Amino acid sequence: MKDRIEKILRLEQISSSRFADEIGVQRSSISHLFSGRNKPSLELIQKILQRYPNLSTEWLLTGKGEMYKKFNQPSLFVEPILSEHDQITKPTVINKEESIITSNENEVSNENISATKNNIKTIEKIITLYSDKSFSEYIPSTD
């Protein structure tokens, strides 16, 4: 593991004392590790992984696999693959105040949404987000 920590220092282009400061351990801890006097503690490993979250835990512990984690984050602009069970509804305007509601079987009525005089909280707006990246907005009337 000593070799892997030295590799981190080389790639990050930092000294062992700066590395100790960054991960929050005493400089002597790193010095003793590199001299072979001490082996890395669990606390030291946790601090390294906390400071360098893109490091692979498996690589740091065993030397196996890639040094850095590979993030497979989906793009916001990639169209999702829809199954035959997915439903997509288009928003439609339902009154002159341009409140929008879906043209779906599950339409929301003004009676169910409008707050009574006894309630403190009232609904101002309902936004529905769809899997096709469209949305609908419903603004209840304030009668």
C-alpha positions in Angstrom: 0.0 0.0 0.0 3.0 2.3 0.6 3.7 2.2 -3.1 0.1 3.1 -4.0 0.2 6.1 -1.6 3.5 7.2 -3.2 1.9 7.0 -6.6 -0.9 9.2 -5.4 1.7 11.8 -4.2 3.5 11.6 -7.6 0.3 12.0 -9.6 -1.1 14.8 -7.4 2.4 16.4 -7.4 2.4 17.0 -3.7 4.9 16.4 -0.9 4.3 13.9 1.9 4.0 16.8 4.4 1.3 18.5 2.3 -0.4 15.2 1.8 -0.5 14.7 5.6 -1.9 18.2 6.0 -4.6 17.6 3.3 -5.8 14.3 4.8 -5.6 15.6 8.4 -3.0 13.4 9.9 0.4 14.2 11.6 3.3 14.5 9.2 5.2 11.9 11.2 2.4 9.3 10.4 3.2 9.6 6.7 7.0 9.6 7.4 6.7 6.4 9.5 4.6 4.8 6.8 7.1 5.5 4.1 10.0 4.4 6.2 8.3 1.0 6.9 8.0 1.6 10.6 4.2 1.6 10.6 1.5 0.1 8.4 -1.4 2.3 7.3 -4.3 2.3 9.8 -8.0 2.1 8.9 -8.3 5.7 9.9 -5.5 6.8 7.5 -7.2 4.9 4.7 -10.5 6.4 5.4 -9.0 9.9 5.5 -7.3 9.3 2.1 -10.5 8.1 0.5 -12.5 11.0 2.0 -10.0 13.6 0.7 -9.7 11.8 -2.7 -13.2 10.4 -3.4 -12.4 9.5 -7.0 -9.8 6.9 -5.8 -10.9 3.3 -6.1 -11.1 1.7 -2.6 -10.2 -1.7 -4.1 -7.1 -0.3 -5.8 -6.0 1.5 -2.6 -6.4 -1.6 -0.4 -5.4 -4.4 -2.8 -3.8 -2.8 -5.8 -6.3 -4.5 -8.1 -8.3 -2.7 -10.7 -8.1 0.8 -11.9 -6.7 3.6 -9.6 -9.6 5.9 -10.2 -13.3 5.1 -10.1 -15.2 5.2 -13.4 -18.4 7.2 -13.1 -21.1 6.1 -15.4 -23.3 9.1 -14.9 -26.2 9.4 -17.4 -26.4 12.5 -19.5 -29.4 14.8 -19.1 -29.6 14.9 -22.9 -29.8 11.2 -23.7 -33.2 10.0 -24.6 -34.5 7.3 -22.2 -35.5 3.9 -23.6 -39.2 3.5 -22.9 -40.9 0.2 -22.5 -44.4 -0.6 -23.9 -45.8 0.0 -20.4 -44.5 3.6 -20.1 -47.2 6.2 -20.7 -46.4 9.7 -22.0 -49.1 12.3 -21.8 -49.1 15.8 -23.2 -50.1 18.8 -21.2 -53.2 20.7 -22.2 -54.6 24.0 -21.2 -57.9 23.6 -19.4 -59.0 27.2 -18.6 -58.5 30.8 -19.5 -56.1 31.5 -16.7 -53.6 29.2 -18.5 -53.5 26.6 -15.8 -52.2 23.4 -17.2 -53.2 19.9 -16.4 -52.5 16.5 -18.1 -55.1 15.1 -20.4 -54.9 11.8 -18.5 -57.5 9.7 -16.7 -56.1 11.0 -13.4 -57.1 14.6 -13.8 -57.0 16.7 -10.7 -60.1 18.6 -9.7 -60.0 22.1 -8.2 -62.1 20.8 -5.2 -59.4 18.3 -4.2 -56.6 20.9 -4.4 -58.0 24.2 -3.1 -57.4 24.8 0.5 -60.1 25.3 3.0 -60.3 28.5 5.1 -59.3 26.6 8.2 -55.9 25.5 6.7 -52.8 27.6 7.0 -51.0 26.1 4.0 -52.3 26.4 0.5 -51.1 24.9 -2.7 -49.7 27.5 -5.1 -48.5 25.3 -8.0 -48.2 21.6 -8.9 -45.6 20.6 -11.4 -45.5 17.1 -13.0 -42.3 15.9 -14.7 -42.6 13.2 -17.3 -40.0 10.7 -18.5 -39.9 12.3 -21.9 -38.5 15.4 -20.3 -41.8 17.4 -20.7 -43.8 18.8 -17.9 -47.2 20.1 -17.0 -48.1 22.8 -14.5 -51.3 23.3 -12.6 -52.1 26.5 -10.8 -55.3 26.3 -8.8 -57.6 29.3 -8.9 -57.7 31.6 -5.8 -61.5 31.9 -5.6 
